[in-house]
Amino acid sequence: MRAPQSATATARHVAVIGAGMAGLRCSIVLARSGMQVTLIEARDRVGGRIHQQRCGGHLVDMGPNWIHGTAGNPISAIAEKTNAVVVSPDEDGALFDSDGRRRPAEQANALSAEIWALIADAFKYSEEKGRQIGAGVSLFEYVRARVDGELDLDGGGRDEAGIARRQKLNLDRADLLREVEKWGPFVGDPVQRQSLRFFWLEECIEGENVFVASTYRDILAEVWQSALEEQQRGHLKVQLETEVIHVELLSEGAQSEGGKVRITTAASEKQTFDDVVVTAPLGWLKRNKDNVFTPALPARLSQAIDNINYGRLEKLYVTFPSAFWLGKDGGDTSSHPLFTQFHDPNYIEHPVSDGAWNQEIMSLAHLPGLTAQPTLLFYIYGPCASWIVAQVKDLTPHSDAYNAVLTAFAEPFYSRLPHYSPSTDEACRPSAFLMTQWQNDRFAGHGSYSNFQIGLEKGDEDIEVMRDSGGLGEAGGLWLAGEHTAPFVALGTTTGAYWSGEAVAGRILARYGVEKVEDEETFEQYGQRKDVSGQKNGADAANLNGLAV
């Protein structure tokens, strides 16, 4: 049952800018506890980067595909409640080397296992050494040093056991250094840019990482339904297609009964609130913070926003009449693995020279039951992703010109899969292409999610500064939420966005002495709930069990 609402709660009016997962969760918690909430969204839909479209008649996620860690994860609980179909992927995969030759499965699996072991070691090294590690040292340098036999980057000795193991497995140095490029799709930028000093910030929630085979549609619908219930109760108002272009903290003399934070929309409409929660993506803050906020954000907060990088992950879906790579009828999932890795190819001319062109492809034909579809999902990142979204920016999706650009990019990869024979089998000729364009989307901040690159001096403190909104939440009613302000174990994830919205709502309620009304359904059966304060916890160790994009 709901607790009685206090006069303090009903007298307060909070604006939440952005109806992604952070904004939805923040709005629901505030409204359920009796606050008056206005949820303002620039798009004509809710969900933010949680969004689906159809490719060749099949529904696909344009945003997140995965739930990162199932232990105490509310998104996992919502997925179970809505009967969403999730799968824990096999670790084995096919590998094509830089010359386009498929390596034996045993060798491919040995390379992958060795690299994941070194990445797990890198997490521990980052956690133990911390700021003893130079700000300019990358994950790639750590792996290269280990492969070359050094125990530590500081020359602490030779890893004789590691050298012997790799020699016994006949693992080539060049192959290993190409294999570590597979980390790029996880963060949206090249491994050479990944900070080793703050690599521990990439740790995941404990438990499995699972792929949402049935898409995030029902998960989002469940959260949205909770918002609609608060709208029906009269505590929540939703304004779609309303872009906020200015947020002003009013001086004490200018404040009125309407509140102390005034927003201005693109239609020149002004509204005033007691508090404003900005859940816009980090990339949007980077581009707009200097002209949206009055007075200017505190220097340390502005610096923190600048310091944390914003990734470049994109997805390309290629749908075929049937899954030719799985045999004549496209149904033999044992004939080819779920994932296919392509090392940086020397058989393709790179249009840009500052990054590898390696690819990871996931076969959606391997998904269970009715969720299976004859589609290949490419995870594309960094300079490669920037180049391709620039090529399709002004093209109409599914047009001949659009399809031609994406065919030219993808065919050198999918043409190496088993049973490819387009001249004799029309199943090998794509029926549809669909490319995400988050880097062309200003409401998405022209990117994907936060990551931690070389040169970063105080990454953990930067996150904490953004999470605390530079003290503005206590003094002036302005708060930040989103995946970039999440607990360390959930940064860059849907769960992190959810937790960040919940945490800010709790702080606002506490500020006004209003009791938080808890969810009517608890998630205790799904494991111990993680502390959403963001404190580093030894129990939140790196999750490398099926680590996924």
Secondary structure, 3 states (H helix, E strand, C coil): CCCCCCHHHHHCEEEEECCCHHHHHHHHHHHHCCCEEEEECCCCCCCCCCCEEEECCEEEECCCCEEECCCCCHHHHHHHHCCCCEECCCCCEEEECCCCCECCHHHHHHHHHHHHHHHHHHHHHHHHHHHHCCCCCEHHHHHHHHHCCECCCCCCCECHHHHHHHHHCCCCHHHHHHHHHHHHHHHCCCHHHEECCCHHHHCCCCCCEEEECCCCHHHHHHHHHHHHHHHHHCCEEEECCCCEEEEEECCHHHCECCECEEEEECCCCEEEECEEEECCCHHHHHHHHHHHEECCCCHHHHHHHHHCEECCEEEEEEECCCCHHHCCCCCCCCCCCCEEEECCCCCCCCCCCCCCCCEEEEEHHHCCHHHCCCEEEEEEEHHHHHHHHHHHCCCCCCCHHHHHHHHHHHHHHHCCCCCCCCCCCHHHCCCEEEECCHHHCCCCCCCCCEECECCCCCHHHHHHHHHCHHHHHHHCCEEECCHHHCCHHHCCCHHHHHHHHHHHHHHHHHHCCCCCCCCCCCCHHHCCCCCCCCCCCCCCCCCCCCCCC
